[in-house]
Amino acid sequence: MANTPTENLLSDVNKFLAETGMGVSYFGKVASGNSELVKRLESGGRVWPETAEKIRAFMSEYRRTKKAESAA
């Protein structure tokens, strides 16, 4: 059975958190303005597609910025 969009997002978020060591509350606050974001996703809550896009954009930009910093 295919994963739901929420499960896919949560999986991506968990990978990002493992990579960066960022705390879940801090991540939620900076990525979406909601410090309870990860807790909500873990409990099966959904987010609007626009919010998911914002979260993915944050993770992508954060990775890009960190990669550029480490290359400098």
DSSP file (Angstrom, degrees, kcal/mol; ACC not computed):
  #  RESIDUE AA STRUCTURE BP1 BP2  ACC     N-H-->O    O-->H-N    N-H-->O    O-->H-N    TCO  KAPPA ALPHA  PHI   PSI    X-CA   Y-CA   Z-CA
    1    1 A M              0   0    0      0, 0.0     2,-0.1     0, 0.0     0, 0.0   0.000 360.0 360.0 360.0 137.7    0.0    0.0    0.0
    2    2 A A        -     0   0    0      1,-0.1     2,-0.1     0, 0.0     0, 0.0  -0.369 360.0-107.7 -72.8 149.1    1.3    3.5   -0.9
    3    3 A N        -     0   0    0      1,-0.1    -1,-0.1    -2,-0.1     0, 0.0  -0.414  32.8-115.0 -71.7 152.1    2.2    6.0    1.8
    4    4 A T     >  -     0   0    0     -2,-0.1     4,-2.5     1,-0.1     5,-0.2  -0.416  29.7-105.6 -78.6 162.9   -0.1    8.9    2.3
    5    5 A P  H  > S+     0   0    0      0, 0.0     4,-2.5     0, 0.0     5,-0.2   0.876 123.7  53.1 -56.3 -36.7    1.2   12.5    1.6
    6    6 A T  H  > S+     0   0    0      2,-0.2     4,-2.8     1,-0.2     5,-0.2   0.924 109.0  47.7 -65.4 -43.9    1.4   13.0    5.4
    7    7 A E  H  > S+     0   0    0      2,-0.2     4,-2.3     1,-0.2    -1,-0.2   0.897 112.3  50.0 -63.8 -40.0    3.5    9.8    5.9
    8    8 A N  H  X S+     0   0    0     -4,-2.5     4,-2.2     2,-0.2    -2,-0.2   0.925 112.5  46.7 -63.2 -44.4    5.8   10.8    3.0
    9    9 A L  H  X S+     0   0    0     -4,-2.5     4,-2.8     2,-0.2    -2,-0.2   0.931 112.1  50.1 -63.6 -45.7    6.2   14.3    4.5
   10   10 A L  H  X S+     0   0    0     -4,-2.8     4,-2.8     1,-0.2    -1,-0.2   0.898 109.8  51.3 -60.8 -40.8    6.9   12.9    8.0
   11   11 A S  H  X S+     0   0    0     -4,-2.3     4,-2.1     2,-0.2    -1,-0.2   0.927 111.8  46.7 -61.2 -45.0    9.4   10.5    6.6
   12   12 A D  H  X S+     0   0    0     -4,-2.2     4,-2.3     2,-0.2    -2,-0.2   0.899 112.8  49.8 -63.6 -41.1   11.2   13.4    4.8
   13   13 A V  H  X S+     0   0    0     -4,-2.8     4,-2.9     2,-0.2    -2,-0.2   0.928 110.0  50.4 -64.0 -45.4   11.1   15.5    8.0
   14   14 A N  H  X S+     0   0    0     -4,-2.8     4,-2.2     1,-0.2    -1,-0.2   0.888 110.5  49.6 -62.4 -38.9   12.5   12.7   10.1
   15   15 A K  H  X S+     0   0    0     -4,-2.1     4,-2.3     2,-0.2    -1,-0.2   0.925 111.8  49.2 -62.5 -44.1   15.4   12.2    7.6
   16   16 A F  H  X S+     0   0    0     -4,-2.3     4,-2.5     1,-0.2     6,-0.3   0.923 110.8  49.3 -61.3 -45.6   16.1   15.9    7.7
   17   17 A L  H  X S+     0   0    0     -4,-2.9     4,-2.5     1,-0.2     5,-0.3   0.890 111.3  49.6 -63.3 -39.2   16.1   16.0   11.5
   18   18 A A  H  < S+     0   0    0     -4,-2.2    -1,-0.2    -5,-0.2    -2,-0.2   0.895 113.1  47.8 -65.3 -39.7   18.4   13.0   11.6
   19   19 A E  H  < S+     0   0    0     -4,-2.3    -2,-0.2     1,-0.2    -1,-0.2   0.906 124.0  29.5 -64.7 -43.3   20.8   14.7    9.1
   20   20 A T  H  < S-     0   0    0     -4,-2.5    -2,-0.2    -5,-0.2    -3,-0.2   0.705  91.0-132.8 -96.9 -22.5   20.8   18.1   10.9
   21   21 A G     <  +     0   0    0     -4,-2.5    -3,-0.1    -5,-0.3    -4,-0.1   0.606  51.0 157.0  75.3  10.7   20.3   17.3   14.5
   22   22 A M        -     0   0    0     -5,-0.3    -1,-0.3    -6,-0.3    -2,-0.1  -0.431  45.8-110.3 -70.2 142.1   17.7   20.1   14.6
   23   23 A G     >  -     0   0    0     -2,-0.1     4,-2.7     1,-0.1     5,-0.2  -0.400  20.2-123.0 -72.3 150.7   15.1   19.8   17.4
   24   24 A V  H  > S+     0   0    0      1,-0.2     4,-2.4     2,-0.2    14,-0.4   0.894 109.3  46.7 -64.7 -41.5   11.6   19.0   16.4
   25   25 A S  H  > S+     0   0    0      2,-0.2     4,-2.3     1,-0.2    -1,-0.2   0.927 114.3  47.4 -67.3 -43.7   10.0   22.0   18.0
   26   26 A Y  H  > S+     0   0    0      2,-0.2     4,-2.7     1,-0.2     5,-0.3   0.929 111.7  51.6 -62.1 -44.7   12.5   24.4   16.5
   27   27 A F  H  X S+     0   0    0     -4,-2.7     4,-2.9     1,-0.2     5,-0.4   0.949 110.2  48.3 -56.7 -50.4   12.1   22.8   13.1
   28   28 A G  H  X>S+     0   0    0     -4,-2.4     4,-2.1     7,-0.3     6,-1.8   0.901 112.5  49.5 -58.0 -41.9    8.4   23.1   13.2
   29   29 A K  H  X5S+     0   0    0     -4,-2.3     4,-1.1     4,-0.3    -1,-0.2   0.935 118.0  36.8 -65.0 -47.5    8.6   26.8   14.2
   30   30 A V  H  <5S+     0   0    0     -4,-2.7    -2,-0.2     1,-0.2    -1,-0.2   0.821 121.5  45.1 -78.3 -29.2   11.1   27.8   11.5
   31   31 A A  H  <5S-     0   0    0     -4,-2.9    27,-0.2    -5,-0.3    -2,-0.2   0.818 138.8  -1.4 -83.3 -30.9    9.7   25.6    8.8
   32   32 A S  H  <5S-     0   0    0     -4,-2.1    -3,-0.2    -5,-0.4    -2,-0.2   0.470  91.8-107.6-139.2  -6.7    6.0   26.3    9.3
   33   33 A G  S  <<S+     0   0    0     -4,-1.1     2,-0.5    -5,-0.9    -4,-0.3   0.598  91.1 103.5  83.3   9.9    5.5   28.7   12.2
   34   34 A N    >   -     0   0    0     -6,-1.8     3,-1.9    -7,-0.1     4,-0.2  -0.925  53.0-166.1-132.2 106.7    4.1   25.8   14.3
   35   35 A S  T 3  S+     0   0    0     -2,-0.5    -7,-0.3     1,-0.3     3,-0.2   0.665  91.7  57.8 -66.5 -14.6    6.3   24.3   16.9
   36   36 A E  T 3> S+     0   0    0      1,-0.2     4,-2.5    -8,-0.1    -1,-0.3   0.293  74.0 109.4 -95.4   8.9    3.9   21.4   17.2
   37   37 A L  H <> S+     0   0    0     -3,-1.9     4,-2.5     1,-0.2     5,-0.2   0.912  78.3  43.5 -53.1 -53.7    4.2   20.4   13.5
   38   38 A V  H  > S+     0   0    0    -14,-0.4     4,-2.8    -3,-0.2    -1,-0.2   0.911 113.9  51.3 -64.3 -42.6    6.1   17.2   13.9
   39   39 A K  H  > S+     0   0    0     -4,-0.2     4,-1.5     1,-0.2    -1,-0.2   0.906 110.6  50.1 -58.6 -42.0    3.9   16.0   16.8
   40   40 A R  H  <>S+     0   0    0     -4,-2.5     5,-2.7     2,-0.2    -2,-0.2   0.920 111.7  46.9 -63.8 -45.2    0.8   16.7   14.7
   41   41 A L  H ><5S+     0   0    0     -4,-2.5     3,-1.7     1,-0.2    -2,-0.2   0.904 109.9  54.0 -63.7 -41.0    2.2   14.8   11.7
   42   42 A E  H 3<5S+     0   0    0     -4,-2.8    -1,-0.2     1,-0.3    -2,-0.2   0.813 106.0  53.1 -63.7 -30.2    3.2   11.9   14.0
   43   43 A S  T 3<5S-     0   0    0     -4,-1.5    -1,-0.3    -5,-0.2    -2,-0.2   0.340 127.9 -97.7 -88.5   8.3   -0.4   11.7   15.4
   44   44 A G  T < 5S+     0   0    0     -3,-1.7    -3,-0.2     1,-0.3    -2,-0.1   0.484  73.2 149.9  93.5   2.7   -1.8   11.5   11.8
   45   45 A G      < -     0   0    0     -5,-2.7    -1,-0.3    -6,-0.2     2,-0.2  -0.312  35.5-137.7 -67.9 154.0   -2.6   15.1   11.4
   46   46 A R        -     0   0    0    -40,-0.0     2,-0.3   -41,-0.0    -1,-0.1  -0.689   8.0-149.5-109.1 163.4   -2.5   16.6    7.9
   47   47 A V        -     0   0    0     -2,-0.2   -41,-0.0    -6,-0.0     5,-0.0  -0.924  32.2 -94.1-126.4 156.7   -1.2   19.9    6.6
   48   48 A W     >  -     0   0    0     -2,-0.3     4,-2.4     1,-0.1     3,-0.5  -0.339  36.8-115.1 -62.9 149.4   -2.4   21.9    3.7
   49   49 A P  H  > S+     0   0    0      0, 0.0     4,-2.3     0, 0.0     5,-0.2   0.867 118.4  55.3 -55.3 -36.4   -0.5   21.3    0.4
   50   50 A E  H  > S+     0   0    0      2,-0.2     4,-1.9     1,-0.2     5,-0.1   0.870 107.9  48.6 -64.9 -36.2    0.8   24.8    0.6
   51   51 A T  H  > S+     0   0    0     -3,-0.5     4,-2.4     2,-0.2    -1,-0.2   0.910 110.0  50.8 -69.8 -42.6    2.2   24.2    4.0
   52   52 A A  H  X S+     0   0    0     -4,-2.4     4,-2.5     1,-0.2    -2,-0.2   0.903 110.3  50.8 -60.3 -40.6    3.9   20.9    2.9
   53   53 A E  H  X S+     0   0    0     -4,-2.3     4,-2.4    -5,-0.2    -1,-0.2   0.903 109.6  50.2 -63.0 -41.7    5.4   22.9    0.0
   54   54 A K  H  X S+     0   0    0     -4,-1.9     4,-2.2     2,-0.2    -2,-0.2   0.899 111.1  49.2 -63.1 -41.7    6.7   25.5    2.5
   55   55 A I  H  X S+     0   0    0     -4,-2.4     4,-2.3     2,-0.2    -2,-0.2   0.926 112.4  46.9 -64.8 -46.1    8.2   22.8    4.7
   56   56 A R  H  X S+     0   0    0     -4,-2.5     4,-2.4     1,-0.2    -2,-0.2   0.884 111.0  52.4 -64.1 -38.4    9.9   21.1    1.8
   57   57 A A  H  X S+     0   0    0     -4,-2.4     4,-2.7     2,-0.2     5,-0.2   0.906 108.5  51.1 -64.1 -41.1   11.2   24.4    0.5
   58   58 A F  H  X S+     0   0    0     -4,-2.2     4,-2.8     2,-0.2     5,-0.2   0.944 111.2  47.2 -60.0 -48.2   12.7   25.2    3.9
   59   59 A M  H  X S+     0   0    0     -4,-2.3     4,-2.4     1,-0.2    -2,-0.2   0.914 113.6  48.3 -61.7 -42.6   14.5   21.8    4.1
   60   60 A S  H  X S+     0   0    0     -4,-2.4     4,-2.4     2,-0.2    -1,-0.2   0.928 113.8  45.4 -63.2 -46.5   15.8   22.2    0.6
   61   61 A E  H  X S+     0   0    0     -4,-2.7     4,-2.8     2,-0.2     5,-0.2   0.895 111.9  52.6 -65.7 -40.5   17.1   25.7    1.2
   62   62 A Y  H  X S+     0   0    0     -4,-2.8     4,-2.6    -5,-0.2     5,-0.2   0.934 111.8  45.7 -60.9 -46.7   18.6   24.7    4.5
   63   63 A R  H  X S+     0   0    0     -4,-2.4     4,-2.6    -5,-0.2    -2,-0.2   0.921 113.2  49.9 -62.4 -43.9   20.5   21.9    2.9
   64   64 A R  H  X S+     0   0    0     -4,-2.4     4,-2.2     1,-0.2    -2,-0.2   0.919 112.5  47.4 -61.5 -44.3   21.6   24.1    0.0
   65   65 A T  H  X S+     0   0    0     -4,-2.8     4,-2.3     2,-0.2    -2,-0.2   0.917 113.2  47.5 -63.9 -45.2   22.9   26.8    2.4
   66   66 A K  H  X S+     0   0    0     -4,-2.6     4,-2.3     1,-0.2    -1,-0.2   0.884 111.4  51.3 -65.1 -38.2   24.7   24.3    4.6
   67   67 A K  H  X S+     0   0    0     -4,-2.6     4,-1.4    -5,-0.2    -1,-0.2   0.911 111.1  47.9 -64.7 -41.9   26.3   22.6    1.6
   68   68 A A  H  X S+     0   0    0     -4,-2.2     4,-1.1     1,-0.2    -2,-0.2   0.891 111.3  51.1 -65.4 -39.7   27.5   26.0    0.3
   69   69 A E  H  < S+     0   0    0     -4,-2.3     3,-0.3     1,-0.2    -2,-0.2   0.896 110.2  48.5 -65.0 -40.3   28.9   26.9    3.8
   70   70 A S  H  < S+     0   0    0     -4,-2.3    -1,-0.2     1,-0.2    -2,-0.2   0.766 109.8  52.7 -73.7 -23.0   30.8   23.7    4.0
   71   71 A A  H  <        0   0    0     -4,-1.4    -1,-0.2     1,-0.2    -2,-0.2   0.711 360.0 360.0 -80.7 -21.1   32.3   24.2    0.5
   72   72 A A     <        0   0    0     -4,-1.1    -1,-0.2    -3,-0.3    -2,-0.2   0.475 360.0 360.0 -78.2 360.0   33.5   27.7    1.4
